[in-house]
Amino acid sequence: MKKQPSTEQEVKQAIEVILSDKKSYPTSLNYAVNYCLAAQSMSGHELYVQLLYILNNISHWRHPEAKAVREVLKNFKA
């Protein structure tokens, strides 16, 4: 069974989860924070491309919701 594509609203909520993990900013979220901040004002294809950068920079991020956040970001289709 194939997953439904994520909506922009779901993506923005997932980005908020990343940004809320301030204790990980200096370590596993180093560059991802700036990409997330920029993504908050994007939509469509521009947001999709930004999510590729975010996903690449959260690969070492450990958080209770990290797996769910990654899934939402991966399932977004512009």
C-alpha positions as CSV (number, residue, x, y, z in Angstrom):
1,M,0.0,0.0,0.0
2,K,1.4,3.4,-1.0
3,K,1.4,6.3,1.3
4,Q,-0.5,9.5,0.6
5,P,1.7,12.4,-0.3
6,S,2.3,14.9,2.5
7,T,0.6,18.3,2.3
8,E,2.4,21.6,2.7
9,Q,0.7,22.0,6.1
10,E,2.0,18.7,7.3
11,V,5.5,19.6,6.1
12,K,5.4,23.0,7.9
13,Q,4.3,21.2,11.1
14,A,7.2,18.7,10.7
15,I,9.6,21.6,10.2
16,E,8.3,23.2,13.5
17,V,9.2,19.9,15.3
18,I,12.8,20.2,13.9
19,L,13.0,23.9,14.9
20,S,11.6,23.1,18.4
21,D,14.6,20.8,19.2
22,K,16.9,23.7,20.2
23,K,19.3,21.4,22.2
24,S,20.3,19.7,19.0
25,Y,21.1,22.9,17.1
26,P,24.8,22.9,17.6
27,T,25.2,19.2,16.8
28,S,22.9,17.1,14.6
29,L,20.8,20.1,13.3
30,N,23.7,22.4,12.6
31,Y,22.9,23.4,9.0
32,A,19.4,22.1,8.9
33,V,18.1,24.9,11.1
34,N,18.8,27.6,8.5
35,Y,17.3,25.4,5.7
36,C,14.2,25.0,7.9
37,L,13.9,28.7,8.6
38,A,14.0,29.4,4.8
39,A,11.5,26.6,4.1
40,Q,8.9,28.2,6.3
41,S,8.2,30.8,3.6
42,M,8.4,28.5,0.6
43,S,5.8,26.4,-1.3
44,G,5.4,24.1,-4.2
45,H,8.6,23.0,-6.1
46,E,10.7,25.5,-4.2
47,L,9.7,23.8,-0.9
48,Y,10.3,20.4,-2.4
49,V,13.9,21.3,-3.3
50,Q,14.5,22.8,0.1
51,L,13.3,19.6,1.8
52,L,16.0,17.7,0.0
53,Y,18.6,19.9,1.8
54,I,16.8,19.5,5.1
55,L,16.6,15.7,4.8
56,N,20.3,15.5,3.9
57,N,21.2,17.5,7.0
58,I,19.0,15.7,9.6
59,S,20.3,12.2,8.9
60,H,22.0,12.1,12.4
61,W,19.2,13.8,14.2
62,R,17.8,11.7,17.1
63,H,14.5,12.8,18.5
64,P,11.3,10.9,19.6
65,E,9.5,12.2,16.5
66,A,12.5,12.1,14.1
67,K,11.3,9.1,12.1
68,A,7.8,10.5,11.6
69,V,9.2,13.9,10.6
70,R,11.5,12.3,8.0
71,E,8.6,10.3,6.6
72,V,6.4,13.5,6.2
73,L,9.3,15.3,4.5
74,K,10.1,12.4,2.1
75,N,6.4,12.0,1.1
76,F,5.9,15.6,0.0
77,K,5.3,15.9,-3.7
78,A,5.4,19.3,-5.3
